[in-house]
């Protein structure tokens, strides 16, 4: 057999690929969707073509060549939102994906955009900056006594979580249709933290935009989530009540010692903390006092009081039976250090000083846990909370929603999504409905899971931190496959090959007889 025809064939293929890439680049750089965008009060900014590997987002390269479109959309009176659309050269499968924001936003989440672009699901991807600029708002970070312009603009506050994604999505969908001459057959959304709250906002306020929504670690009761940060900070603001990292690690270790085996598996995890009877009071020192250099074997009373307050969560001072936000669960203590002032300074205090009281000198230590709660609900909750229990429009449209939450999340008390799911199920489907027969929303709780992924604690460094939520959502929306058999989680931060099965609440993962503890296929959801 002579090699010449093969060499000729390879050369022909190489030429064809090069020519195709050149054509795609030319198509991109000459594409100007000004007329399309104008219909949505948006203006075209620029285009850039990225060959494979040309874009590096926090160490992640693009595996797909694509055309990037930048545009600016005006909303309300004097505000605007910048958004980007990534149009893959190949593998577009008539699917549109919008991504949300994190924290106080003000910037496009390129990390999630490249993750969605690189998936094998064929998404055209879009993301925006939530209607304000981080560069004008302390680089997107809150801090005490710092003026944040967007929190003084009612339109921008409402856009931040309630409307940001809905503002750019219709225009982005139109551009996708114009570029490919085919509109997307299915539209999806993925966001975590503030992005999770934006996901609930879409289901509540804009139910017709998406066929499927992934909402991770959702801060959708945002105003009270911020209150929970302030509560925890105030419980630990003295030398006697401050819970050091060694103290927190000690509490978690004792909780694990008592509750690890509840599920029958010795894996240094509490599969369901709600079934854990651990009481931090059992660690009392019986009157002895420890110095910071002592090996911690028990807790002084002030530490127990502080820990129990964080376990409880904030309550009204005029009615302590009224919970303002759930408390943190057993096994999450090792991640509480951020709760002891850092998160209050980043979120609670800036929101109170800028949005609620319009006074940068406001002293959060004076916050009244009764009357001031009502003021916060009126001045902040109205604009940044997405807590409606009735999602009937979203449900009746046939749309689906996957929610996930880490049990060891250092930001969000894990019980909140469970409580909200139960309330949504009853209000949307019927008083007698249960989360098991909820046919449009499923919640996945992650043992040892952190905030939107890996735990910040070495205690849980072997916990898989990536979750196959989006593929499961696509299968549910397009094929009707309800993810009742569980979802795979993988990629622990310690680099190990451990995988686990995540189950739709209230089911939990059970190890099969003789199964391998670190292999997700060895588990079933029961």
SENU-622807 format. One line per 5 residues: their letters; for each residue y, z, x of C-alpha. Coordinates in steps of 0.1 Angstrom, whole numbers, plus 5000, padded with zeros to 4 digits. Each point is the difference from the previous one (the first is absolute). Layout:
a> Y,Z,X; ...
end
This chain:
xxxxx> 5000,5000,5000; 5034,4990,5014; 5028,5027,5000; 5029,4975,4995; 4999,5000,4962
xxxxx> 5000,5038,4999; 5029,5002,5024; 5018,4975,4979; 4993,5020,4969; 5013,5032,5016
xxxxx> 5031,4983,5012; 5006,4985,4965; 4996,5035,4984; 5024,5015,5025; 5025,4973,4993
xxxxx> 4996,5005,4963; 5005,5037,5002; 5031,4996,5022; 5014,4974,4977; 4993,5022,4969
xxxxx> 5018,5030,5017; 5029,4978,5008; 5002,4988,4965; 4999,5035,4986; 5027,5011,5024
xxxxx> 5022,4970,4990; 4993,5007,4963; 5011,5036,5005; 5032,4994,5020; 5011,4973,4976
xxxxx> 4993,5021,4969; 5032,5012,4983; 4993,5015,4965; 5037,5006,4993; 4999,4985,4965
xxxxx> 4969,5020,4991; 5015,5033,5012; 5033,4993,4983; 4983,5003,4967; 4994,5037,5009
xxxxx> 5034,5008,5014; 4985,4997,5034; 5012,4982,5030; 4979,4983,5027; 5005,5014,5035
xxxxx> 4976,4983,5025; 4965,4989,5008; 4978,5005,5031; 4965,4988,5007; 4976,5023,5018
xxxxx> 4969,4985,5017; 4969,5022,5002; 5007,5031,5022; 5038,4993,5003; 5009,5031,4980
xxxxx> 4993,5036,5012; 5006,5028,4975; 4993,5033,5016; 4971,4985,5020; 4986,4979,4971
xxxxx> 5002,4963,5006; 4999,4974,4972; 4966,4984,4997; 5014,4973,4978; 5028,4976,5007
xxxxx> 5027,5002,4973; 5035,4991,4989; 5025,5028,4996; 5027,4997,4974; 5029,5025,4999
xxxxx> 5022,5004,4970; 5026,5023,4985; 5002,5009,4963; 5030,5015,4983; 4995,5027,4974
xxxxx> 5024,5019,4977; 5036,5000,5012; 5003,5001,5038; 4965,5005,5013; 4974,4978,5016
xxxxx> 4965,5000,5012; 4985,4981,5029; 4965,4988,4998; 4975,4979,5019; 4972,4977,4989
xxxxx> 4971,4991,5022; 4983,4967,4991; 4967,4995,5019; 4993,4965,5013; 4963,5002,4990
xxxxx> 4977,5021,4978; 5026,5005,4972; 4978,5009,4971; 5026,5000,4972; 5006,5037,5005
xxxxx> 5033,5017,5003; 5004,5034,5016; 5032,5022,5000; 5002,5030,5022; 5021,5032,4995
xxxxx> 5020,5023,5022; 4996,5034,5016; 5023,5030,5001; 5036,4993,4993; 4994,4963,5006
xxxxx> 5028,4977,5010; 4977,4977,5020; 4972,4976,4993; 4965,5012,5006; 4988,4974,5024
xxxxx> 4969,5020,5010; 4986,4998,4965; 5011,4963,4997; 4980,4990,5031; 4970,5020,4988
xxxxx> 5000,4981,4967; 5006,4967,5017; 4971,5006,5024; 4976,5008,4972; 4975,4974,4990
xxxxx> 5012,5000,4964; 5026,4973,5005; 5032,5017,4990; 5035,4987,5001; 5019,5032,5008
xxxxx> 5034,5013,4992; 5019,5032,5007; 5036,5013,4997; 5022,5028,5013; 5003,5018,4967
xxxxx> 5036,4990,4994; 5018,5018,5027; 5002,5000,5038; 4985,5026,5022; 5025,4991,5027
xxxxx> 5028,5013,4977; 4980,5031,4990; 4992,5020,5032; 4974,4974,5010; 4980,5007,4969
xxxxx> 4996,5037,5007; 5014,5029,4980; 5015,5030,5017; 5021,5030,4990; 5038,4994,4996
xxxxx> 4996,4963,5007; 5017,4975,4976; 4976,4975,4985; 5020,4973,4982; 4971,4987,4978
xxxxx> 4995,5034,4984; 5036,4998,4988; 4995,4967,4983; 4982,5002,4967; 4989,4964,5001
xxxxx> 4985,5004,5034; 4983,5033,4991; 4984,4984,4970; 4989,4970,5020; 4985,5021,5028
xxxxx> 4968,5008,4981; 5003,4989,4964; 5011,4964,5004; 4999,4988,5037; 4967,4981,4998
xxxxx> 5008,4985,4966; 5033,4987,5013; 4985,4977,5026; 4966,4992,4985; 5010,4973,4974
xxxxx> 5020,4981,5027; 4972,5004,5025; 4974,4987,4976; 5022,4970,4992; 5004,4992,5037
xxxxx> 4962,5002,5005; 4995,4976,4971; 5026,4976,5014; 4985,5001,5035; 4964,4993,4990
xxxxx> 5007,4981,4968; 4977,5026,4984; 5009,5033,4986; 4980,5030,5009; 4972,5006,4976
xxxxx> 4999,5038,5006; 5027,5024,5011; 4994,5033,5018; 5019,5029,5014; 4992,5025,5028
xxxxx> 5020,5030,5011; 4996,5036,5011; 5021,5031,4999; 5034,4988,4987; 4982,4967,4996
xxxxx> 4974,5018,4978; 5029,5013,4979; 5013,4964,4998; 4965,4990,4988; 5002,5024,4971
xxxxx> 5036,4988,4993; 4986,4965,4997; 4973,5011,4975; 5026,5020,4980; 5032,4979,5001
xxxxx> 4987,4965,5009; 4965,4997,4986; 4999,4962,4998; 5005,4993,5037; 4966,5008,5015
xxxxx> 4964,4996,4992; 4990,5027,5024; 5017,5029,5017; 4989,5022,5029; 5020,5033,5001
xxxxx> 4992,5022,5029; 5010,5037,5004; 5025,4995,4973; 5032,5020,5000; 5008,4989,4965
xxxxx> 5013,5034,4989; 5024,4995,5029; 5027,5026,4990; 4974,5028,4997; 4981,4988,5031
xxxxx> 5033,5006,5019; 5002,5034,4983; 4965,5009,5013; 5012,4994,5035; 5029,5024,4995
xxxxx> 4977,5026,4984; 4976,4999,5030; 5029,5002,5024; 5014,5031,4983; 4966,5017,5000
xxxxx> 4998,4997,5037; 5035,5004,5013; 4998,5033,5018; 4981,5011,5031; 4977,5020,4979
xxxxx> 4991,4973,4975; 5000,4969,5023; 4965,4986,5003; 4994,4987,5035; 4976,4972,5008
xxxxx> 4973,5024,5013; 5003,5020,4967; 4997,4969,4979; 4970,4988,5020; 4983,5033,4996
xxxxx> 5004,4999,4962; 4986,4965,4998; 4971,5009,5022; 4992,5030,4978; 5003,4978,4968
xxxxx> 4976,4975,5016; 4976,5027,5010; 4998,5012,4964; 5000,4967,4982; 4987,4972,5023
xxxxx> 4965,5003,4987; 5009,5000,4963; 4990,4963,4999; 4969,5006,5021; 5013,4981,5030
xxxxx> 5011,5017,5033; 5028,4976,5009; 5030,5023,5005; 5015,4988,4967; 5006,5014,4966
xxxxx> 4989,4972,4977; 5018,5015,4969; 5024,5029,5008; 5004,5008,4963; 4964,5012,5002
xxxxx> 5007,5022,5030; 5003,5038,4991; 5018,5008,5034; 5027,5026,4996; 5024,5005,5030
xxxxx> 5003,5037,4990; 4964,5004,5014; 5015,4996,5035; 5022,5031,4998; 5003,5021,5031
xxxxx> 4998,5033,4980; 5033,5012,5015; 4996,4991,5036; 5028,4979,5016; 4993,4971,5023
xxxxx> 5023,4988,5028; 5005,4962,5005; 4977,5002,5031; 4971,5015,4981; 4969,4980,4992
xxxxx> 5004,4995,4962; 4972,5017,4981; 5019,5011,4969; 5034,4996,4982; 5028,5025,4996
xxxxx> 5013,5005,4964; 5031,4979,5004; 4979,4970,5011; 4977,5004,4971; 5030,5002,4976
xxxxx> 5015,4968,5015; 4967,4981,4999; 4993,5010,4964; 5035,4988,4990; 4993,4966,5015
xxxxx> 4966,4999,4983; 5017,5008,4967; 5029,4976,5003; 5036,5005,4986; 5005,5017,4967
xxxxx> 5031,5008,4979; 5016,5033,5008; 5007,5007,4963; 4964,4992,4991; 4975,5003,5028
xxxxx> 4973,4985,4978; 5018,4967,5000; 4989,4979,5030; 5025,4976,5014; 4975,4982,5022
xxxxx> 4964,5007,5010; 4992,5020,5031; 4979,4989,5030; 4962,5002,5001; 4976,5019,5022
xxxxx> 4992,4981,5032; 5035,4984,5002; 5017,5030,5018; 4996,4985,5035; 5026,4973,4989
xxxxx> 5026,5024,4985; 5023,5003,5030; 5022,4972,4986; 5004,5020,4968; 5017,5028,5018
xxxxx> 5034,4985,5002; 4997,4965,5014; 4994,4983,4967; 5027,5020,4982; 5025,4989,5026
xxxxx> 4989,4964,4997; 4998,4997,4962; 5009,5031,4979; 5033,5009,5016; 5014,4965,5003
xxxxx> 4991,4993,4964; 5016,5032,4988; 5031,4995,5022; 5005,4963,4992; 4985,4992,4967
xxxxx> 4999,5033,4980; 5031,5020,5010; 5021,4974,5019; 5008,5026,5026; 4989,4997,5036
xxxxx> 5008,5037,5005; 4976,5011,4972; 4977,5028,5012; 4965,4993,4988; 4991,5037,5006
xxxxx> 5021,5007,4968; 4979,4976,4979; 4993,5017,4966; 4964,4994,4991; 5009,4999,4963
xxxxx> 5034,4986,4991; 5002,4977,5031; 4967,4985,4991; 5015,4988,4968; 5030,4985,5019
xxxxx> 4977,4983,5024; 4979,4985,4972; 5031,4985,4984; 5018,4988,5031; 4970,4989,5021
xxxxx> 4968,4999,4979; 5015,4975,4976; 5004,4975,5028; 4971,5006,5023; 4971,5014,4980
xxxxx> 4973,4978,4985; 4979,5025,4981; 4996,4984,4965; 4965,5008,4987; 5001,4970,4977
xxxxx> 4992,4968,5019; 4988,4982,4969; 5018,4967,5008; 4984,4998,5034; 4966,5009,4985
xxxxx> 5002,4976,4970; 5009,4972,5024; 4966,5005,5017; 5015,5010,5033; 4982,5024,5024
xxxxx> 5011,5028,5023; 4983,5017,5029; 5015,5033,5012; 4989,5018,5031; 5009,5034,5015
xxxxx> 4990,5019,5031; 4988,5036,4994; 5017,5010,5033; 5033,4981,4994; 5028,5020,5017
xxxxx> 5026,4986,4976; 4985,4998,4965; 4980,5027,4983; 4967,4983,4993; 4996,5014,4965
xxxxx> 5030,4981,4987; 4984,4966,4996; 4970,5017,4983; 5022,5017,4975; 5020,4969,4994
xxxxx> 4969,4978,4995; 4987,5024,4974; 5034,5000,4981; 5003,4962,5002; 4964,4995,4988
xxxxx> 5007,5021,4969; 5034,4986,4992; 4991,4963,5006; 4964,4997,4987; 4997,5030,4976
xxxxx> 4999,5037,4998; 4962,5000,5003; 4999,4977,5029; 4988,5012,5034; 5006,4987,5035
xxxxx> 4964,4988,5001; 5006,4975,4972; 5035,4991,5011; 4997,4962,5003; 5032,4992,5018
xxxxx> 5007,5027,5026; 4976,5015,5025; 5009,5028,5026; 4983,5004,5033; 5002,5033,5018
xxxxx> 4995,5000,5037; 4984,5031,5016; 5019,5008,5032; 5023,4971,4993; 5037,5002,5011
xxxxx> 5031,4983,4987; 4993,4963,4995; 4972,5001,5026; 4990,5021,5029; 5006,5038,5000
xxxxx> 5026,5012,5025; 4976,5028,5010; 4973,4999,5027; 4979,5019,4975; 4995,4968,4981
xxxxx> 5003,4973,5027; 4965,4987,4992; 5009,4993,4963; 5000,4962,4992; 5037,4991,4995
xxxxx> 4998,4964,4985; 4990,4994,4965; 4987,4968,4983; 5023,5005,4970; 5015,4965,4998
xxxxx> 4966,4981,5000; 4987,5024,4974; 5031,4994,4978; 4996,4962,5003; 4964,5003,4990
xxxxx> 5009,5021,4970; 5028,4978,4989; 4983,4966,5005; 4964,5007,4996; 5000,5031,4978
xxxxx> 4981,5021,5026; 5011,5036,4994; 4997,5018,5033; 4978,5028,4986; 4975,4997,5029
xxxxx> 5027,5010,5025; 5023,4985,5026; 4993,4998,5037; 5023,5019,5024; 4999,4994,5038
xxxxx> 5019,5001,5033; 5005,5037,5008; 5029,5008,5023; 4976,5013,5027; 4986,4965,5004
xxxxx> 4965,5008,4987; 4980,4977,4978; 4997,5025,4972; 5002,4987,4964; 5001,5019,4967
xxxxx> 4997,4992,4963; 5030,5008,4978; 4992,5006,4964; 5021,4996,4968; 5010,5034,4988
xxxxx> 4984,5022,4988; 4969,4986,5017; 4994,5011,5036; 4979,4986,5028; 4964,5013,5002
xxxxx> 4978,4994,5031; 4967,4984,4992; 4969,5018,5012; 4995,4991,5036; 5033,4982,5002
xxxxx> 5022,4997,5030; 5030,5023,4997; 5024,4975,5016; 4990,4969,4981; 5017,4993,4967
xxxxx> 4969,4981,4987; 4981,5033,5002; 5021,5014,4971; 5001,4995,4963; 5027,5010,4975
x> 4990,5027,4976
end
